[in-house]
Amino acid sequence: MHNPQHWYEYGLARAPGLIRLALEWRVPLEFGAAMLAQPWLATAVEGDGHPVLVFPGMLASDGSTGPLRRYLGGLGYACYGWGLGNNLGPRDGVLDACRALLHEISRRHRRRVSLIGWSLGGIYARELAKEFPRRVRLVITLGTPFTGHPKATNAWRVYELVTGHRIGAPDLHAPLRKPPPLPTTSIYSRTDGVVAWQCCVERPGSSAENIEVESSHLGLGLNPLAWYAIADRLAQRQGNWKPFERSEGARAWLFRDPGRRGLF
C-alpha cells in the first residue's frame, strides 16, 4: 500500500494558470468600482460600534487595508490595523504582538473583536480565534488558503523567501484546516490569480460559510462586493449568527452560488 509522504499529497496541487494570473491587473478597476458603488455600499446596515481588527496580506501593510477600514469605520465600527508594518510572515515576535494587540483592543472596548484577514493575514485571524475564542466575535478571510495543497499558489516561493518557513511541513500546514470554534466566513474568487480558489473553501457547517465574489486576489480587499459581504456579516447580532442570504433582491445575481459545480 502506498503511504503518502505529505498530508496534502492527494489535495489540489496546481496554482492558478497564466490567464487568471494576468487578470490580476483588475485591481485599479475594482477599487474604482468600490468608489462608484459608495451609494449602494452606504445602504449596508449600520454597525454597532464593536471593534474590528484587520490583517494585511503577505508583503502588504496597513495601507492596503486602509480603504476597507475607512468604509467600515463610516458604518460605525471601531477599526484597527495590525500596526506591524509589512506582513513578512510569522517571524519572531510577530505572533506575540498580534496576541497582545487582540487583548488590548478587547480590553479597551470591553467587547469581543471581529477579525478580518486578507490572504496570509487570514491565517493570523483564524489561528488567533482558535487560541482566544472568548476574545473574538467572528472571523472573515479574503482569499486565504487554509486547506488543499500549500503549493497551489503562485506566491509560495515568495512566502518561503520572506518568512524563512519551508512550504509543505505537515506540522505547520495540517492544523490550518481546522476552522475556528466561532462564526467563520471565507470570501474568495474563482478567478483568483494567486491562490487556487479551492484552497479557500471552508466546509460549510453550523457556523462556517463561503461567499464567492468576482475579484482578483490582489483586489479582494478593495472589491465592492467583498465590502458589502463583510458589512453584512459584521452587522449580525452576537450570538445570533446566520449564513449569508444570497437569494434576496440584487444579491441573487451579484453573488453566485459557492456550492455550484465547475471551475468558473
TORMAR-529041 format. One record per residue: residue in one letter; x, y, z of N, C-alpha, C in turn. Coordinates in steps of 0.1 Angstrom, whole numbers, padded with zeros to 4 digits, always signed. Example, Ala and Ser with C-alpha at 12.3 -4.5 7.8 and 13.67 -1.06 7.14 Angstrom:
2
A+0132-0057+0078+0123-0045+0078+0132-0033+0078
S+0128-0022+0071+0137-0011+0071+0129+0000+0079
This chain:
264
M+0008-0012+0000+0000+0000+0000+0009+0012+0000
H+0005+0022-0008+0012+0035-0009+0010+0043+0004
N+0021+0048+0010+0020+0057+0021+0024+0071+0017
P+0015+0080+0017+0018+0094+0012+0029+0100+0021
Q+0038+0107+0015+0049+0114+0023+0043+0126+0030
H+0034+0133+0023+0028+0145+0029+0013+0144+0031
W+0008+0151+0041-0006+0150+0043-0015+0155+0032
Y-0009+0164+0024-0017+0170+0013-0015+0164+0000
E-0009+0152-0001-0005+0146-0014-0017+0145-0023
Y-0028+0141-0018-0040+0139-0027-0048+0152-0028
G-0043+0163-0023-0051+0175-0025-0047+0182-0038
L-0054+0193-0040-0052+0201-0052-0037+0206-0052
A-0030+0204-0062-0016+0208-0062-0012+0218-0074
R-0022+0224-0080-0020+0233-0091-0023+0247-0088
A-0014+0256-0091-0016+0270-0089-0024+0276-0100
P-0030+0287-0098-0038+0293-0109-0029+0295-0122
G-0035+0293-0134-0028+0294-0146-0025+0309-0150
L-0019+0310-0162-0014+0323-0166-0026+0333-0169
I-0037+0327-0174-0049+0336-0177-0054+0343-0164
R-0056+0334-0154-0060+0340-0141-0050+0350-0135
L-0037+0346-0136-0027+0355-0131-0027+0368-0139
A-0029+0368-0152-0029+0380-0159-0041+0389-0155
L-0052+0383-0151-0063+0391-0147-0061+0398-0134
E-0050+0397-0127-0047+0404-0115-0046+0419-0118
W-0045+0423-0131-0044+0437-0134-0057+0445-0131
R-0067+0437-0127-0080+0444-0125-0081+0452-0112
V-0071+0452-0104-0071+0458-0091-0076+0473-0092
P-0070+0481-0100-0074+0495-0101-0089+0497-0105
L-0094+0488-0113-0108+0488-0117-0117+0484-0105
E-0112+0475-0097-0120+0471-0086-0121+0482-0076
F-0110+0489-0073-0111+0500-0064-0119+0511-0069
G-0118+0513-0082-0127+0524-0089-0142+0520-0087
A-0145+0507-0089-0158+0502-0087-0163+0504-0073
A-0154+0502-0063-0158+0505-0049-0162+0519-0047
M-0154+0528-0053-0157+0542-0052-0171+0546-0058
L-0173+0541-0070-0186+0543-0077-0198+0537-0069
A-0195+0526-0062-0206+0519-0055-0209+0525-0041
Q-0203+0536-0038-0204+0541-0024-0219+0543-0021
P-0228+0548-0030-0242+0550-0026-0248+0537-0022
W-0245+0526-0030-0251+0513-0027-0244+0507-0014
L-0231+0509-0012-0224+0504+0000-0229+0511+0012
A-0233+0523+0011-0238+0531+0022-0252+0525+0028
T-0258+0517+0020-0271+0512+0024-0269+0500+0033
A-0257+0495+0035-0255+0484+0045-0259+0488+0059
V-0263+0478+0066-0268+0480+0080-0257+0487+0088
E-0261+0497+0096-0252+0505+0104-0246+0496+0115
G-0233+0498+0117-0226+0490+0127-0229+0493+0141
D-0226+0484+0150-0230+0485+0165-0218+0491+0173
G-0207+0495+0166-0196+0500+0173-0186+0491+0178
H-0188+0478+0176-0178+0468+0181-0165+0469+0174
P-0154+0465+0180-0140+0466+0174-0138+0456+0163
V-0130+0460+0153-0127+0452+0141-0112+0453+0139
L-0105+0442+0139-0090+0442+0136-0088+0436+0123
V-0080+0443+0114-0078+0438+0100-0063+0435+0098
F-0060+0423+0093-0047+0419+0090-0044+0420+0075
P-0033+0426+0071-0030+0426+0056-0024+0413+0051
G-0023+0412+0038-0018+0401+0031-0002+0401+0031
M+0003+0390+0026+0018+0389+0025+0024+0401+0018
L+0035+0407+0024+0042+0418+0019+0035+0431+0020
A+0022+0431+0023+0014+0443+0024+0014+0449+0038
S+0010+0461+0039+0010+0468+0052-0005+0473+0055
D-0006+0481+0065-0020+0486+0068-0025+0495+0058
G-0016+0501+0049-0020+0509+0039-0030+0502+0029
S-0027+0489+0027-0036+0481+0018-0050+0479+0023
T-0051+0479+0036-0065+0477+0042-0071+0490+0046
G-0064+0501+0044-0070+0514+0048-0084+0517+0042
P-0086+0515+0029-0099+0518+0023-0110+0510+0029
L-0108+0497+0032-0118+0489+0038-0120+0493+0052
R-0110+0497+0060-0112+0501+0073-0119+0515+0074
R-0117+0523+0064-0124+0536+0064-0139+0534+0061
Y-0142+0525+0052-0156+0521+0049-0163+0516+0061
L-0157+0506+0068-0163+0500+0080-0164+0511+0091
G-0154+0519+0092-0154+0530+0102-0166+0539+0100
G-0169+0542+0087-0180+0550+0083-0194+0544+0087
L-0194+0531+0088-0206+0524+0092-0208+0523+0107
G-0197+0527+0114-0198+0528+0129-0190+0518+0137
Y-0181+0511+0130-0172+0501+0137-0159+0508+0141
A-0153+0503+0152-0140+0508+0156-0130+0499+0150
C-0124+0504+0139-0115+0496+0131-0100+0499+0135
Y-0092+0488+0134-0078+0488+0137-0070+0481+0127
G-0058+0486+0123-0049+0479+0115-0040+0471+0125
W-0031+0463+0119-0023+0455+0128-0011+0462+0133
G-0006+0473+0127+0004+0482+0132+0018+0476+0132
L+0021+0465+0124+0034+0459+0124+0041+0460+0111
G+0038+0470+0103+0045+0472+0090+0041+0462+0080
N+0050+0459+0071+0047+0449+0061+0046+0435+0067
N+0037+0427+0062+0035+0413+0066+0045+0404+0060
L+0055+0401+0067+0066+0392+0063+0065+0378+0069
G+0053+0375+0073+0050+0362+0079+0052+0361+0094
P+0050+0350+0100+0050+0348+0115+0065+0348+0120
R+0072+0358+0118+0086+0359+0123+0086+0361+0138
D+0098+0360+0144+0099+0362+0159+0093+0374+0164
G+0084+0373+0173+0077+0384+0179+0065+0388+0173
V+0062+0384+0160+0050+0389+0153+0037+0383+0160
L+0037+0370+0162+0025+0364+0168+0023+0369+0182
D+0033+0371+0190+0031+0377+0203+0026+0391+0202
A+0030+0399+0193+0025+0412+0191+0010+0412+0187
C+0006+0402+0179-0008+0401+0175-0016+0397+0187
R-0011+0388+0195-0019+0384+0207-0021+0396+0216
A-0010+0403+0218-0011+0415+0227-0021+0425+0222
L-0021+0427+0209-0030+0437+0202-0044+0433+0204
L-0047+0420+0202-0061+0415+0203-0066+0417+0218
H-0057+0414+0227-0061+0416+0241-0063+0430+0245
E-0054+0439+0240-0056+0453+0242-0069+0459+0237
I-0072+0455+0224-0084+0461+0218-0096+0455+0226
S-0096+0443+0229-0108+0437+0236-0110+0443+0250
R-0099+0446+0257-0100+0452+0270-0104+0467+0269
R-0099+0474+0259-0103+0488+0257-0117+0490+0254
H-0123+0481+0246-0137+0482+0243-0147+0474+0252
R-0140+0465+0259-0148+0456+0267-0158+0448+0259
R-0154+0444+0247-0162+0436+0238-0153+0427+0230
R-0160+0417+0224-0152+0408+0216-0149+0415+0203
V-0138+0410+0196-0132+0417+0184-0135+0408+0172
S-0140+0414+0161-0141+0407+0149-0128+0408+0141
L-0124+0397+0136-0111+0396+0129-0113+0394+0114
I-0106+0403+0106-0106+0402+0092-0092+0400+0087
G-0090+0390+0078-0076+0388+0073-0076+0386+0058
W-0067+0393+0051-0066+0392+0037-0054+0383+0034
S-0057+0372+0026-0047+0362+0022-0040+0357+0034
L-0026+0359+0035-0019+0354+0047-0024+0359+0060
G-0029+0372+0059-0035+0378+0071-0047+0370+0077
G-0054+0363+0068-0065+0354+0072-0060+0343+0081
I-0048+0338+0079-0043+0327+0087-0041+0332+0101
Y-0036+0345+0102-0034+0351+0116-0048+0351+0123
A-0058+0356+0115-0071+0358+0121-0077+0345+0126
R-0076+0334+0118-0081+0321+0121-0074+0315+0133
E-0061+0316+0133-0053+0310+0144-0055+0318+0157
L-0056+0331+0157-0059+0338+0169-0073+0335+0175
A-0082+0333+0166-0096+0330+0170-0096+0316+0177
K-0088+0307+0172-0087+0293+0178-0081+0294+0192
E-0071+0303+0193-0063+0304+0206-0071+0312+0216
F-0079+0322+0212-0086+0331+0221-0101+0332+0217
P-0108+0322+0217-0122+0322+0212-0131+0332+0221
R-0127+0334+0233-0135+0343+0242-0133+0357+0239
R-0123+0360+0231-0120+0374+0228-0124+0378+0214
V-0128+0368+0206-0131+0370+0192-0146+0368+0190
R-0152+0377+0182-0166+0376+0178-0169+0368+0166
L-0161+0370+0155-0162+0362+0143-0150+0365+0135
V-0148+0356+0125-0136+0357+0116-0141+0358+0101
I-0135+0367+0094-0137+0368+0079-0124+0368+0072
T-0122+0359+0063-0110+0358+0055-0113+0362+0040
L-0102+0367+0034-0103+0371+0020-0092+0365+0012
G-0096+0355+0004-0086+0348-0004-0075+0341+0004
T-0079+0335+0015-0070+0329+0024-0069+0314+0022
P-0057+0308+0018-0056+0294+0015-0053+0286+0028
F-0063+0281+0034-0062+0274+0047-0063+0259+0045
T-0066+0254+0033-0067+0240+0030-0061+0236+0017
G-0062+0224+0012-0056+0220+0000-0041+0219+0000
H-0035+0219-0011-0020+0218-0012-0014+0231-0010
P-0004+0233-0001+0002+0246+0002+0010+0252-0009
K+0013+0244-0020+0020+0250-0031+0010+0253-0043
A-0003+0252-0040-0013+0256-0050-0015+0271-0050
T-0004+0278-0052-0004+0293-0052+0008+0297-0060
N+0007+0309-0066+0018+0314-0074+0027+0323-0065
A+0025+0322-0052+0033+0330-0043+0041+0322-0033
W+0041+0308-0034+0047+0300-0024+0063+0302-0023
R+0069+0305-0034+0084+0307-0034+0086+0321-0026
V+0078+0330-0029+0080+0343-0022+0077+0341-0007
Y+0067+0333-0004+0064+0330+0010+0077+0324+0017
E+0083+0314+0011+0095+0308+0017+0106+0318+0019
L+0107+0327+0009+0118+0336+0009+0117+0346+0020
V+0105+0352+0022+0103+0363+0032+0100+0358+0046
T+0095+0345+0047+0092+0340+0061+0103+0331+0066
G+0110+0325+0057+0120+0315+0062+0114+0302+0066
H+0101+0300+0063+0094+0287+0065+0094+0279+0053
R+0096+0266+0054+0096+0257+0042+0081+0253+0040
I+0076+0255+0028+0063+0250+0024+0062+0235+0024
G+0052+0230+0030+0049+0215+0030+0052+0208+0043
A+0056+0215+0053+0058+0208+0066+0045+0205+0072
P+0042+0192+0074+0028+0188+0079+0025+0194+0092
D+0034+0196+0101+0031+0202+0114+0028+0216+0113
L+0032+0223+0102+0028+0237+0100+0015+0239+0093
H+0012+0231+0083+0001+0233+0075-0012+0225+0079
A-0010+0213+0084-0022+0205+0087-0032+0211+0097
P-0027+0217+0107-0036+0223+0117-0044+0235+0111
L-0040+0241+0100-0047+0252+0095-0061+0249+0089
R-0063+0236+0086-0075+0232+0080-0087+0233+0090
K-0084+0232+0103-0094+0232+0113-0100+0246+0114
P-0113+0248+0113-0119+0261+0114-0120+0266+0129
P-0120+0279+0131-0122+0284+0145-0135+0280+0151
P-0136+0279+0164-0149+0274+0170-0159+0286+0172
L-0160+0294+0162-0170+0305+0162-0173+0309+0148
P-0182+0318+0145-0186+0321+0131-0175+0325+0122
T-0174+0318+0111-0162+0320+0102-0168+0321+0088
T-0163+0331+0081-0167+0333+0067-0155+0334+0058
S-0155+0326+0048-0144+0327+0038-0149+0334+0025
I-0144+0345+0022-0147+0352+0009-0136+0349-0001
Y-0140+0344-0012-0130+0340-0022-0135+0343-0036
S-0126+0341-0046-0129+0343-0060-0124+0331-0068
R-0133+0327-0078-0128+0316-0086-0119+0321-0097
T-0118+0334-0099-0108+0340-0108-0096+0345-0101
D-0093+0341-0089-0081+0345-0082-0069+0340-0090
G-0060+0349-0092-0048+0346-0100-0036+0342-0092
V-0037+0343-0079-0026+0340-0070-0027+0327-0062
V-0039+0325-0056-0042+0313-0048-0053+0305-0055
A-0051+0292-0056-0061+0283-0061-0074+0284-0052
W-0085+0288-0058-0097+0291-0050-0102+0279-0042
Q-0099+0267-0047-0103+0255-0039-0097+0255-0025
C-0085+0261-0024-0078+0261-0011-0084+0271-0001
C-0094+0279-0006-0100+0289+0002-0114+0286+0006
V-0119+0274+0003-0133+0269+0005-0134+0262+0018
E-0142+0267+0028-0144+0261+0040-0155+0251+0039
R-0155+0240+0047-0166+0230+0047-0177+0237+0054
P-0189+0239+0047-0200+0246+0054-0205+0238+0066
G-0208+0246+0077-0213+0240+0089-0222+0249+0096
S-0225+0246+0109-0234+0255+0117-0229+0269+0119
S-0216+0271+0118-0210+0284+0120-0199+0287+0110
A-0199+0280+0098-0189+0282+0088-0196+0283+0074
E-0191+0293+0066-0197+0295+0053-0187+0300+0043
N-0190+0300+0030-0182+0306+0020-0191+0316+0012
I-0185+0327+0008-0191+0337-0001-0182+0339-0013
E-0187+0337-0025-0179+0339-0037-0182+0353-0043
V-0171+0360-0047-0173+0372-0054-0164+0372-0066
E-0167+0380-0076-0159+0381-0088-0148+0391-0085
S-0135+0387-0084-0124+0395-0080-0111+0389-0083
S-0101+0398-0084-0087+0393-0084-0083+0390-0070
H-0072+0384-0068-0067+0382-0054-0062+0395-0048
L-0054+0402-0055-0049+0415-0050-0059+0426-0048
G-0071+0423-0054-0082+0433-0053-0093+0429-0043
L-0092+0418-0037-0103+0413-0028-0106+0423-0017
G-0096+0429-0011-0098+0439+0000-0103+0452-0005
L-0104+0454-0018-0108+0467-0024-0121+0465-0032
N-0126+0453-0032-0137+0449-0041-0151+0453-0034
P-0160+0460-0041-0172+0464-0035-0181+0453-0031
L-0181+0441-0038-0189+0430-0034-0184+0424-0020
A-0171+0424-0020-0165+0419-0007-0168+0428+0004
W-0167+0441+0002-0170+0451+0012-0185+0449+0017
Y-0194+0448+0008-0208+0446+0012-0210+0433+0020
A-0204+0423+0016-0205+0410+0023-0199+0411+0037
I-0188+0418+0038-0181+0420+0051-0191+0428+0060
A-0196+0439+0055-0205+0447+0063-0217+0439+0068
D-0223+0431+0059-0234+0422+0062-0231+0413+0074
R-0219+0407+0073-0215+0397+0083-0213+0404+0097
L-0206+0415+0096-0203+0422+0109-0216+0427+0116
A-0226+0430+0108-0238+0436+0114-0247+0426+0122
Q-0244+0413+0121-0252+0404+0128-0250+0405+0143
R-0261+0403+0150-0260+0404+0165-0252+0392+0170
Q-0244+0395+0180-0235+0385+0186-0244+0374+0192
G-0241+0362+0189-0248+0350+0194-0260+0347+0185
N-0262+0354+0174-0274+0352+0165-0269+0351+0151
W-0258+0343+0149-0252+0342+0135-0260+0334+0126
K-0262+0338+0114-0269+0330+0103-0260+0332+0090
P-0261+0321+0082-0253+0322+0069-0258+0333+0061
F-0249+0338+0052-0252+0349+0043-0264+0345+0034
E-0273+0354+0033-0285+0351+0024-0283+0358+0011
R-0281+0350+0000-0278+0355-0013-0290+0354-0023
S-0301+0350-0018-0313+0348-0027-0322+0359-0027
E-0319+0370-0019-0328+0381-0018-0324+0393-0027
G-0334+0398-0035-0332+0410-0043-0320+0409-0052
A-0311+0420-0052-0300+0421-0061-0289+0411-0057
R-0289+0406-0045-0279+0396-0041-0279+0383-0050
A-0291+0380-0055-0293+0368-0062-0284+0368-0075
W-0282+0379-0081-0274+0380-0093-0260+0386-0090
L-0258+0392-0079-0245+0398-0076-0236+0387-0070
F-0242+0378-0062-0234+0368-0055-0238+0354-0060
R-0228+0347-0066-0231+0334-0072-0231+0323-0061
D-0237+0312-0065-0238+0301-0055-0224+0294-0053
P-0218+0295-0042-0204+0289-0040-0204+0274-0040
G-0216+0268-0039-0216+0253-0040-0218+0247-0053
R-0219+0256-0064-0221+0250-0077-0209+0243-0082
R-0211+0234-0092-0201+0226-0098-0194+0235-0109
G-0182+0231-0112-0174+0237-0123-0163+0246-0117
L-0154+0250-0126-0142+0257-0122-0144+0272-0122
F-0155+0277-0129-0157+0291-0130-0171+0294-0125
